[in-house]
Amino acid sequence: MASDMNKFILTARLTKDPVIRTYMNNGVEAKMATFSVACNKFFKKGEEMVKKVAFFNCIAYGYVAKNIEKDLHKGDAVLIDGELQQNDYTTKAGEKRSSFEVNVKAIQSFTSVKKTTSFVDNLSANDAGEAPVVDGEEPTAREEEVEDVPFS
């Protein structure tokens, strides 16, 4: 019987430094990294720009956790490839609950992206018909559209 597909991909920023734990796995020392990320979404509600933030708890094991320990810190932008896993548990009061976390299979850091670049500023510039501001550069006017494009 074949398994169903469980694929979770997102870009986000770390909300704090990852927590690294070491454990023994069949007599071999292994690493586990836990961290959370924030994924921003911007949209217009009437004339106002609204920001909605989704937070995801993540867990990684083995060489992925070692790389996270070595390279990632609070505020770093990352691309995460993993799967969503559900954890069922019972509270002390006997209530059944469940939580979700991302089991990270691969992670790519985008630490070279400047943290001061604002997507909202870029979005409003695009709405005004101007080129977006990137890394503090001055916006440039859009080039005139070419009339003789062979495909339209």
Residue frames as qw, qx, qy, qz and C-alpha x, y, z in Angstrom:
[[0.000, 0.890, 0.456, 0.000, 0.00, 0.00, 0.00],
 [0.438, 0.427, -0.005, 0.791, 1.42, 3.42, -0.98],
 [0.267, -0.502, -0.422, 0.706, 1.78, 6.34, 1.39],
 [0.189, 0.916, 0.340, 0.103, 0.02, 9.63, 0.81],
 [0.494, 0.426, -0.091, 0.752, 2.12, 12.71, 0.10],
 [0.405, -0.855, -0.248, 0.205, 2.91, 15.06, 2.98],
 [0.568, 0.253, 0.057, 0.781, 5.02, 17.96, 1.69],
 [0.213, -0.923, -0.264, 0.183, 5.39, 21.30, 3.47],
 [0.570, 0.210, 0.080, 0.790, 7.48, 24.12, 2.00],
 [0.107, -0.955, -0.278, -0.016, 7.70, 27.66, 3.33],
 [0.445, 0.386, -0.218, 0.778, 9.93, 30.68, 3.61],
 [0.490, -0.824, -0.261, -0.114, 10.03, 32.38, 6.97],
 [0.192, 0.670, -0.472, 0.540, 12.29, 33.89, 9.63],
 [0.576, -0.184, -0.709, 0.362, 13.52, 32.32, 12.87],
 [0.364, -0.831, -0.203, -0.369, 11.81, 33.87, 15.90],
 [0.484, -0.783, 0.385, -0.068, 14.71, 33.00, 18.23],
 [0.135, 0.560, -0.814, -0.076, 17.95, 31.01, 18.21],
 [0.821, -0.024, -0.510, -0.257, 17.41, 27.26, 17.71],
 [0.620, -0.539, 0.499, -0.276, 17.60, 24.98, 20.74],
 [0.624, 0.393, -0.671, -0.076, 20.02, 22.10, 20.15],
 [0.764, -0.423, 0.403, -0.274, 19.85, 18.90, 22.15],
 [0.319, 0.442, -0.833, -0.089, 22.19, 15.93, 22.01],
 [0.845, -0.170, 0.308, -0.403, 20.87, 12.41, 22.51],
 [0.248, -0.334, 0.892, 0.179, 22.06, 8.85, 22.05],
 [0.801, 0.332, -0.060, -0.495, 20.68, 6.91, 19.08],
 [0.987, 0.117, -0.096, 0.049, 21.76, 3.25, 19.14],
 [0.781, -0.387, 0.062, 0.486, 24.96, 4.17, 20.98],
 [0.464, 0.288, 0.220, 0.809, 25.79, 7.03, 18.62],
 [0.074, -0.526, -0.299, 0.793, 25.55, 10.68, 19.62],
 [0.209, 0.533, 0.609, 0.548, 22.93, 12.54, 17.53],
 [0.024, -0.148, -0.179, 0.972, 21.55, 16.08, 17.46],
 [0.049, 0.681, 0.719, 0.133, 18.03, 17.46, 17.47],
 [0.100, 0.010, -0.023, 0.995, 17.15, 21.11, 16.75],
 [0.010, 0.718, 0.695, -0.043, 13.88, 22.75, 17.75],
 [0.128, -0.180, 0.037, 0.975, 12.95, 26.25, 16.67],
 [0.317, 0.708, 0.594, -0.215, 10.03, 28.35, 15.55],
 [0.263, 0.072, 0.403, 0.874, 9.59, 30.50, 12.48],
 [0.267, 0.635, 0.383, -0.615, 7.27, 33.35, 11.57],
 [0.317, 0.264, 0.673, 0.614, 5.76, 33.58, 8.10],
 [0.130, 0.460, 0.198, -0.856, 4.34, 37.00, 7.18],
 [0.262, 0.498, 0.728, 0.392, 1.41, 37.53, 4.85],
 [0.029, 0.353, 0.086, -0.931, 0.41, 40.97, 3.60],
 [0.139, 0.494, 0.765, 0.389, -2.90, 41.84, 2.00],
 [0.114, -0.181, -0.034, -0.976, -5.17, 44.81, 1.42],
 [0.074, -0.553, -0.803, 0.208, -8.31, 45.20, 3.49],
 [0.126, 0.938, 0.285, -0.153, -10.08, 48.13, 1.89],
 [0.362, 0.874, -0.205, 0.252, -7.40, 50.80, 1.53],
 [0.441, -0.747, 0.473, -0.153, -5.34, 49.53, 4.47],
 [0.590, 0.377, -0.712, 0.058, -2.40, 47.09, 4.25],
 [0.792, -0.479, 0.202, -0.320, -2.81, 44.32, 6.80],
 [0.293, 0.484, -0.816, 0.119, -0.07, 42.02, 8.09],
 [0.904, -0.285, 0.053, -0.313, -0.94, 38.54, 9.31],
 [0.093, 0.590, -0.793, 0.120, 1.73, 36.36, 10.89],
 [0.954, -0.126, -0.179, -0.204, 1.66, 32.57, 11.12],
 [0.218, -0.665, 0.695, -0.166, 4.03, 30.81, 13.53],
 [0.926, 0.119, -0.328, -0.140, 5.28, 27.27, 12.98],
 [0.587, -0.605, 0.537, -0.028, 7.19, 25.05, 15.41],
 [0.732, 0.522, -0.429, -0.089, 9.90, 23.03, 13.70],
 [0.733, -0.486, 0.476, 0.029, 12.08, 20.06, 14.58],
 [0.657, 0.617, -0.428, -0.068, 15.12, 18.65, 12.76],
 [0.873, -0.386, 0.289, 0.066, 17.41, 15.69, 13.38],
 [0.870, 0.088, 0.267, 0.405, 20.87, 14.48, 12.39],
 [0.509, 0.049, 0.222, 0.830, 22.99, 16.41, 9.89],
 [0.016, -0.726, -0.377, -0.576, 20.18, 18.93, 9.32],
 [0.534, -0.822, -0.195, 0.040, 20.23, 19.75, 13.06],
 [0.689, -0.307, 0.097, 0.649, 24.05, 20.05, 12.98],
 [0.331, 0.368, 0.323, 0.807, 23.84, 22.55, 10.12],
 [0.261, -0.828, -0.345, -0.357, 21.12, 24.50, 11.91],
 [0.660, -0.662, -0.115, 0.336, 23.29, 24.66, 15.05],
 [0.607, -0.125, 0.213, 0.756, 26.24, 25.92, 13.04],
 [0.245, 0.245, 0.412, 0.842, 24.55, 28.40, 10.69],
 [0.189, -0.643, -0.516, -0.534, 21.18, 29.72, 11.91],
 [0.197, -0.177, -0.502, 0.823, 20.24, 32.45, 14.37],
 [0.132, 0.695, 0.564, -0.427, 17.27, 34.58, 15.35],
 [0.237, 0.766, -0.014, -0.597, 15.97, 36.67, 12.44],
 [0.152, -0.296, 0.775, 0.538, 17.58, 34.59, 9.68],
 [0.710, 0.345, -0.069, -0.609, 15.42, 34.05, 6.61],
 [0.310, -0.220, 0.919, 0.103, 15.08, 30.37, 5.68],
 [0.689, 0.155, -0.418, -0.571, 13.46, 28.10, 3.13],
 [0.448, -0.227, 0.807, -0.311, 12.16, 24.97, 4.81],
 [0.650, 0.126, -0.606, -0.441, 11.32, 21.68, 3.11],
 [0.124, -0.161, 0.888, -0.412, 9.67, 19.13, 5.35],
 [0.389, -0.355, -0.772, -0.356, 6.46, 17.47, 6.35],
 [0.434, -0.451, 0.186, -0.758, 3.71, 18.40, 8.76],
 [0.443, -0.087, -0.881, 0.143, 3.31, 16.03, 11.69],
 [0.551, -0.576, -0.124, -0.591, 0.51, 15.85, 14.22],
 [0.265, 0.152, -0.812, 0.498, 1.24, 15.13, 17.88],
 [0.609, -0.538, -0.381, -0.442, -1.63, 13.89, 20.04],
 [0.282, 0.138, -0.706, 0.634, -1.44, 14.23, 23.82],
 [0.466, -0.672, -0.557, -0.145, -3.60, 14.34, 26.93],
 [0.033, -0.674, 0.273, -0.686, -3.48, 17.26, 29.36],
 [0.099, 0.107, -0.810, 0.569, -3.21, 16.83, 33.13],
 [0.498, 0.103, 0.336, -0.793, -6.95, 17.54, 33.25],
 [0.533, 0.158, 0.831, -0.015, -7.57, 14.56, 30.93],
 [0.528, 0.729, 0.106, -0.422, -8.44, 16.58, 27.83],
 [0.751, 0.143, 0.468, 0.444, -7.26, 15.21, 24.50],
 [0.141, 0.887, -0.119, -0.424, -5.34, 17.74, 22.42],
 [0.819, 0.242, 0.290, 0.432, -3.21, 17.78, 19.33],
 [0.073, -0.849, 0.207, 0.480, -0.50, 20.06, 18.01],
 [0.814, 0.541, 0.111, 0.180, 1.32, 20.33, 14.72],
 [0.318, -0.760, 0.379, 0.420, 4.97, 20.87, 13.92],
 [0.669, 0.674, -0.279, -0.144, 7.14, 20.80, 10.83],
 [0.844, -0.281, 0.368, 0.270, 9.55, 17.87, 10.61],
 [0.230, 0.859, -0.322, -0.324, 12.37, 19.56, 8.68],
 [0.932, 0.149, 0.254, 0.212, 14.04, 17.43, 5.99],
 [0.586, 0.234, 0.132, 0.765, 16.09, 20.25, 4.41],
 [0.128, -0.917, -0.243, 0.289, 16.65, 23.91, 5.18],
 [0.560, 0.404, 0.139, 0.710, 18.28, 26.71, 3.18],
 [0.291, -0.680, -0.262, 0.620, 19.42, 29.95, 4.78],
 [0.361, 0.731, 0.269, 0.512, 19.01, 33.32, 3.12],
 [0.492, -0.662, -0.222, 0.521, 21.09, 35.28, 5.63],
 [0.370, -0.003, 0.260, 0.892, 22.40, 37.56, 2.87],
 [0.068, -0.705, -0.526, -0.471, 18.91, 39.08, 2.54],
 [0.080, 0.247, -0.333, 0.906, 18.87, 42.43, 4.31],
 [0.160, -0.459, -0.822, 0.295, 16.46, 42.39, 7.24],
 [0.042, 0.448, 0.215, -0.866, 15.54, 46.04, 6.69],
 [0.174, -0.028, -0.623, -0.762, 13.88, 45.49, 3.32],
 [0.412, 0.224, 0.587, -0.659, 10.15, 45.84, 3.81],
 [0.186, 0.284, 0.869, 0.360, 7.75, 43.82, 1.70],
 [0.109, 0.787, 0.539, -0.279, 4.98, 46.30, 2.51],
 [0.024, -0.721, 0.206, 0.661, 7.06, 49.16, 1.05],
 [0.128, -0.170, 0.796, 0.567, 7.71, 47.09, -2.07],
 [0.168, 0.499, 0.847, 0.071, 4.05, 46.13, -2.39],
 [0.105, 0.840, 0.325, -0.422, 2.85, 49.71, -2.10],
 [0.068, -0.569, 0.456, 0.681, 5.48, 50.81, -4.64],
 [0.153, 0.095, 0.886, 0.428, 4.22, 48.16, -7.08],
 [0.145, 0.684, 0.698, -0.156, 0.63, 49.26, -6.52],
 [0.044, 0.830, 0.036, -0.555, 1.68, 52.80, -7.43],
 [0.749, 0.656, 0.079, 0.058, 3.18, 51.58, -10.73],
 [0.054, 0.859, -0.504, 0.065, 6.78, 52.04, -9.63],
 [0.711, 0.243, -0.638, 0.166, 9.63, 49.56, -9.41],
 [0.760, -0.615, -0.210, 0.023, 10.10, 48.06, -5.91],
 [0.061, -0.846, 0.479, -0.228, 12.85, 49.27, -3.62],
 [0.960, -0.036, -0.248, 0.127, 15.47, 46.54, -3.13],
 [0.763, -0.209, -0.196, 0.579, 18.16, 46.67, -0.45],
 [0.257, -0.733, -0.139, 0.615, 17.84, 50.42, 0.05],
 [0.331, 0.073, 0.484, 0.807, 18.34, 51.33, -3.65],
 [0.294, 0.365, 0.076, -0.880, 16.39, 54.18, -5.15],
 [0.633, 0.429, 0.636, -0.106, 13.36, 53.06, -7.18],
 [0.117, -0.216, 0.547, 0.800, 13.68, 53.35, -10.92],
 [0.597, 0.359, 0.052, -0.716, 10.91, 54.15, -13.37],
 [0.748, 0.171, 0.640, 0.033, 9.51, 51.23, -15.35],
 [0.144, -0.210, 0.611, 0.749, 10.65, 51.00, -18.94],
 [0.587, 0.302, -0.077, -0.748, 8.03, 51.67, -21.60],
 [0.777, 0.099, 0.613, -0.107, 6.31, 48.51, -22.75],
 [0.114, -0.280, 0.721, 0.624, 7.56, 47.10, -26.03],
 [0.640, 0.354, 0.083, -0.677, 4.88, 47.16, -28.73],
 [0.667, 0.424, -0.520, -0.326, 6.36, 44.51, -31.03],
 [0.412, -0.316, 0.825, -0.224, 6.42, 41.55, -28.64],
 [0.355, 0.133, -0.796, -0.472, 5.85, 38.41, -30.76],
 [0.356, -0.338, -0.870, 0.042, 3.69, 36.79, -28.09],
 [0.219, -0.195, 0.226, -0.929, 0.74, 38.57, -26.48]]
